[in-house]
Amino acid sequence: MMTITDWAAIETFGNQYAANPRSFIQAYNDKISLFGTNDAALISMFGNVINLYKADANSTDFKPIVLDSNNQPVTKPCP
């Protein structure tokens, strides 16, 4: 699950996509190749403009996803 924290920034990303969809998609694909996962690519591309959450299979207990020191996505326990 993803939530948006900064709608103005998302609009900027949307404008970048609209101006050059191929370049935007290529940048995203490059990040997937670099980091190895969609989650890491999204977090690295959009930063604190979004929050990503993940729940285990058959669960509704969503936890935030952050990047660890190796730029790998990990769930972060809620305080």
SULGI-V61168 format. One record per backbone hydrogen bond with DSSP energy under -1.0 kcal/mol. NH is the residue of the N-H (numbers start at 1). CO is the residue of the C=O. If there is no record, write none. Layout:
nh->[NH/NH]
co->[CO/CO]
This chain:
nh->[3/5/6/10/11/12/13/14/15/16/17/18/19/20/24/25/26/27/28/29/30/31/32/33/34/35/36/41/42/43/44/45/46/47/49/50/51/53/54/59/62/63/65/66/68/71/74/76]
co->[51/49/49/6/7/8/9/10/11/12/13/14/15/16/20/21/22/23/24/25/26/27/28/29/30/31/32/37/38/39/40/41/42/43/46/47/3/1/63/56/60/54/52/74/72/68/66/64]
